Amino acid sequence: MERWLRQFEEPREKINSKVEEATIGKTKVTYVQAEGTYKSGMPGGPLTPMPDYALLGTIIEAAEGNIFVRMTGPRELVKASRDDFKKMIESGLK
């Protein structure tokens, strides 16, 4: 989660970050969201600043090991996809 938030150029207090925990069935799920200037690129390689971007991420604490799911993209598109993103995650856990 912290790694995802550090992928933004701005400090954490300026990226409108939000962390929300839930339990679906018996599975703990942590949702993460942020928006700002996302630094796109491979670790250790050149980074491209992407202004007005957002991130939605989920950490699913499964018995077999944690599962990480995230999406990044233009802020308005990601915000418009938030409910569908959560439905996708939750539908696999019921």
Backbone hydrogen bonds, N-H to C=O, Kabsch-Sander energy under -0.5 kcal/mol:
donor,donor_aa,acceptor,acceptor_aa,energy
5,L,1,M,-2.1
6,R,2,E,-2.1
7,Q,4,W,-1.3
8,F,5,L,-1.2
9,E,37,T,-3.2
14,K,11,P,-2.5
15,I,12,R,-1.3
17,S,12,R,-0.8
18,K,33,Q,-2.3
20,E,31,Y,-2.4
22,A,29,V,-2.8
24,I,27,T,-2.9
25,G,23,T,-0.6
26,K,24,I,-0.6
27,T,24,I,-2.3
28,K,61,E,-0.6
29,V,22,A,-3.2
30,T,59,I,-2.3
31,Y,20,E,-3.4
31,Y,29,V,-0.5
32,V,57,G,-2.8
33,Q,18,K,-2.1
34,A,55,L,-1.6
35,E,15,I,-2.9
36,G,53,Y,-2.6
38,Y,36,G,-0.9
38,Y,50,M,-2.2
39,K,7,Q,-3.4
40,S,38,Y,-0.9
40,S,48,T,-2.7
45,G,42,M,-2.3
48,T,40,S,-3.2
50,M,38,Y,-3.1
53,Y,36,G,-2.9
53,Y,50,M,-0.5
54,A,73,G,-2.5
55,L,34,A,-2.6
56,L,71,M,-2.5
57,G,32,V,-2.9
58,T,69,V,-3.0
59,I,30,T,-2.3
60,I,58,T,-0.5
60,I,67,I,-3.0
61,E,28,K,-2.6
61,E,59,I,-0.6
62,A,60,I,-1.5
62,A,65,G,-0.8
65,G,62,A,-1.3
67,I,60,I,-2.4
69,V,58,T,-2.5
71,M,56,L,-2.9
73,G,54,A,-1.6
75,R,52,D,-3.0
78,V,74,P,-2.4
79,K,75,R,-2.8
80,A,76,E,-2.0
81,S,77,L,-1.1
81,S,78,V,-0.5
82,R,78,V,-0.5
82,R,79,K,-1.0
85,F,81,S,-2.6
86,K,82,R,-2.3
87,K,83,D,-2.3
88,M,84,D,-2.3
89,I,85,F,-2.2
90,E,86,K,-2.9
91,S,87,K,-2.4
92,G,88,M,-0.9
92,G,89,I,-0.7
93,L,90,E,-1.2
94,K,90,E,-0.6
